[in-house]
Amino acid sequence: MNLQKYTNWLKNKSLSANTITLYGIIIKNYQTKTITTANLAKEFQHSLKTYQPSYLILKREILKSYAKYKQININWEKITKIIPQVQRKFFATINESELAQLKRVKFERKEKIWERNNLILDFLFYSGIRVSELVNLKHQDYQDNSLRILGKGNKVRYIFLPPDLISQINPYSADYLFTNCHGNKITREYIVKLIRKRTLLAVIKKRITPHTFRRSFATLLNSKGARLTTIQKLLGHSHLNTTANYIHNSYEELYLDYSRLWKEPTNQENINAYAVQ
């Protein structure tokens, strides 16, 4: 198998460089193997003693991608049944107050850089776009009151922005929206470091990544009463279940419901409970 051809195929699907590298590491072991449903079922069954279900799920998804590329017909339902079902982990989100904390702290020496970085955080939080989408944004992508996003798999979607962010855009410019001191577009790696440094300085005891902002956007919209289908379209998800998982596995959302067990009832709640009796 020519691994480079498969890598190029993945690049056309707008996957991140880190994701493509991970796919390559896994698929490299299958260059000389015959991939059939029976062979994979036997392999996954044997792997249950060695690997965690989360790793096997990831490996299944990578192999599904490769099988699609090679046009190999596999009964993935049979493979899925072998892997133990695991409840999805809680994930961290941030609220607007924590966003403000991140924007107050500063490691940047130049005021302009600090302000630009604050704008990056705002864009991630209030648009829900992926960091790979953000670094490729150009001013001219904003037309007719919406922002054109080229997402995964070269799928195009349109999103809205709050007035404060719209005011930062010049739709007549062909430049990238976020550039460094040399006029080149900001890199994904820079934004990852930016968020890590700001989180440490703000003393927020959470693991915050660029994707945390995307999940936070979904959770914020849900708390404001937005329809799930609206959130799905703005995030560019193909499946509604993916969007639901973003919201329903939020640590803050789940803990808020759980903490009601110890919440002291208000006088009105006591009155209502008495009236029912």
C-alpha positions in Angstrom: 0.0 0.0 0.0 1.2 3.5 -0.8 0.7 5.3 2.5 1.4 8.7 0.9 -1.7 8.3 -1.3 -3.9 7.5 1.7 -2.4 10.5 3.5 -3.2 12.8 0.6 -6.7 11.4 0.6 -7.0 12.3 4.3 -5.7 15.8 3.6 -8.5 16.4 1.1 -10.9 15.8 3.9 -9.5 18.7 5.8 -8.3 16.7 8.8 -5.7 18.2 11.0 -2.0 17.3 10.7 -2.0 15.6 14.1 -5.0 13.5 13.1 -3.4 12.5 9.8 -0.2 11.5 11.6 -2.2 9.3 14.1 -4.1 7.6 11.2 -0.8 6.9 9.5 0.7 5.3 12.6 -2.2 2.9 12.9 -2.6 2.1 9.2 1.1 1.5 8.8 0.6 -1.9 10.6 -1.9 -3.0 7.9 0.2 -2.5 4.8 0.8 -6.2 4.4 -2.4 -7.5 6.1 -5.5 -8.8 4.4 -8.4 -6.8 5.9 -11.7 -8.8 6.2 -14.5 -8.7 8.7 -13.4 -12.1 10.1 -9.8 -11.0 10.5 -10.7 -7.8 12.2 -13.2 -9.5 14.5 -10.6 -11.9 15.6 -8.0 -9.2 16.1 -10.4 -6.9 18.1 -11.5 -9.9 20.3 -7.9 -10.7 21.1 -7.2 -7.0 21.9 -9.8 -6.8 24.6 -7.3 -8.1 27.1 -4.6 -5.6 26.2 -6.3 -2.3 25.2 -8.9 0.1 26.7 -12.3 0.3 24.9 -11.5 4.0 24.1 -8.4 3.0 22.1 -10.3 0.2 20.3 -13.1 2.7 19.3 -10.5 5.0 17.9 -8.8 2.2 16.0 -12.1 1.1 14.6 -12.8 4.6 13.3 -9.4 4.8 11.7 -9.8 1.4 10.0 -13.3 2.4 8.8 -11.6 5.4 7.1 -9.0 3.2 5.5 -11.6 0.6 4.4 -13.6 3.4 2.7 -10.5 4.6 0.9 -9.7 1.1 -0.3 -13.3 0.3 -1.0 -13.2 -2.7 1.2 -16.6 -4.0 2.5 -16.5 -4.6 6.2 -19.4 -5.5 8.6 -18.6 -2.8 11.1 -21.7 -3.6 13.2 -20.1 -6.9 14.0 -16.8 -5.2 15.0 -18.7 -2.7 17.1 -20.5 -5.4 19.1 -17.1 -6.8 20.2 -16.0 -3.5 21.8 -17.5 -2.9 25.3 -19.8 0.1 25.6 -18.3 2.9 27.5 -20.1 6.0 28.8 -18.6 9.1 27.3 -16.4 11.1 29.7 -17.4 14.4 31.1 -15.8 17.2 29.3 -15.0 20.7 30.6 -16.6 23.8 29.2 -16.1 27.5 30.1 -18.8 30.2 30.7 -18.7 33.9 29.8 -17.2 34.7 33.2 -14.3 32.3 32.7 -13.8 33.7 29.2 -13.5 37.2 30.8 -10.8 35.8 33.1 -8.8 34.4 30.2 -9.0 37.8 28.5 -7.9 39.8 31.5 -4.5 38.0 32.0 -1.6 38.9 29.8 1.7 37.3 28.8 2.1 39.2 25.6 4.5 42.1 25.6 2.7 44.2 23.0 -0.8 45.6 23.6 -1.8 44.9 20.0 -0.9 41.3 20.2 -2.8 41.0 23.5 -5.9 42.6 21.9 -5.6 40.3 18.8 -5.4 37.2 21.0 -8.4 38.3 23.0 -10.3 38.6 19.7 -9.2 35.1 18.8 -10.7 33.8 22.1 -13.9 35.7 21.4 -14.2 34.2 17.9 -13.7 30.7 19.2 -16.2 31.2 22.0 -19.0 33.0 20.2 -18.8 31.2 16.8 -18.1 27.6 17.8 -15.7 27.2 14.8 -12.9 24.7 14.9 -9.4 26.1 15.3 -8.4 24.7 11.9 -11.3 26.7 10.4 -10.4 29.9 12.3 -6.7 30.0 11.1 -7.9 29.9 7.5 -10.5 32.7 7.9 -10.2 35.7 5.6 -12.0 39.0 5.9 -13.8 38.5 2.6 -15.4 35.3 4.0 -17.9 37.5 5.7 -20.6 38.4 3.1 -24.4 39.0 3.3 -24.4 39.1 7.2 -22.9 35.6 7.6 -19.4 34.1 7.7 -18.5 31.4 5.2 -16.7 28.4 6.8 -14.9 25.7 4.9 -15.1 22.8 7.3 -14.2 19.1 7.5 -14.5 17.2 4.3 -14.5 20.5 2.4 -18.1 21.1 3.5 -19.2 24.7 3.4 -21.5 26.2 6.1 -22.5 29.7 7.1 -22.6 31.0 10.6 -23.5 34.2 12.4 -21.5 36.5 14.5 -22.3 39.0 17.3 -22.0 42.7 16.4 -18.8 43.2 18.3 -17.0 40.6 16.2 -18.6 41.8 12.9 -17.1 45.2 13.5 -13.6 43.7 13.4 -14.1 42.5 9.8 -13.4 44.3 6.5 -15.3 42.3 3.9 -13.4 44.1 1.1 -10.0 42.8 2.3 -8.5 39.6 0.9 -6.2 39.2 4.0 -6.4 36.5 6.6 -8.5 37.6 9.6 -5.7 36.7 12.1 -2.1 37.3 11.2 1.2 37.3 13.0 3.8 40.1 13.1 5.0 39.2 9.7 1.6 39.3 8.1 1.3 35.5 7.8 -1.7 33.6 9.1 -1.8 32.5 12.7 -1.0 28.8 13.1 -3.0 26.2 15.0 0.0 25.6 17.3 0.2 29.2 18.3 -3.5 29.2 19.4 -3.0 26.0 21.4 -0.1 27.6 23.3 -2.0 30.9 23.7 -4.9 29.1 25.4 -2.6 27.0 27.6 -0.7 30.1 28.8 -3.8 32.1 29.5 -5.4 29.2 31.4 -2.3 29.0 33.7 -2.2 32.7 34.3 -6.0 32.9 35.0 -5.6 30.0 37.5 -8.6 28.1 36.0 -8.4 24.5 37.2 -9.6 23.0 34.0 -8.0 21.5 30.9 -8.9 24.0 28.3 -8.2 23.4 24.6 -9.4 25.1 21.4 -12.1 22.4 21.3 -13.3 23.4 24.8 -14.5 26.7 23.2 -16.5 24.8 20.6 -18.2 22.7 23.2 -18.8 25.8 25.4 -20.5 27.5 22.4 -22.9 24.5 22.1 -23.6 24.5 25.8 -24.1 28.2 25.9 -26.6 28.1 23.0 -28.4 25.2 24.7 -28.7 27.1 28.0 -30.2 30.0 26.1 -32.9 27.8 24.6 -31.6 27.3 21.1 -32.9 24.3 19.2 -30.6 21.3 18.9 -30.9 21.4 15.1 -29.8 25.1 15.1 -26.7 24.2 17.1 -26.0 21.3 14.8 -26.0 23.5 11.7 -23.9 26.2 13.3 -21.3 23.6 14.4 -21.4 21.8 11.0 -22.1 18.4 12.5 -23.4 15.7 10.1 -25.3 13.8 12.9 -27.5 15.3 15.6 -26.2 12.7 18.1 -22.8 14.3 17.9 -24.3 17.7 18.8 -26.3 16.2 21.7 -23.1 14.6 23.1 -21.5 18.0 23.2 -24.2 19.3 25.4 -25.3 16.3 27.5 -21.8 15.4 28.6 -20.9 18.9 29.8 -19.6 18.6 33.4 -21.2 21.9 34.4 -24.6 20.9 33.0 -24.6 17.5 34.6 -23.3 18.8 37.9 -25.9 21.6 38.0 -28.7 19.0 37.8 -27.0 16.7 40.3 -26.4 19.5 42.8 -30.2 20.1 43.0 -30.2 17.2 45.5 -28.7 19.5 48.2 -30.3 22.7 47.1 -32.3 24.3 49.8 -35.9 24.8 48.6 -37.2 28.3 48.4 -40.2 29.5 50.3 -42.2 29.4 47.1 -41.2 25.8 46.5 -42.2 24.9 50.0 -45.6 26.5 49.4 -46.1 24.6 46.1 -45.1 21.3 47.8 -47.6 22.0 50.6 -50.4 22.8 48.1 -49.9 19.5 46.4 -50.4 17.5 49.6 
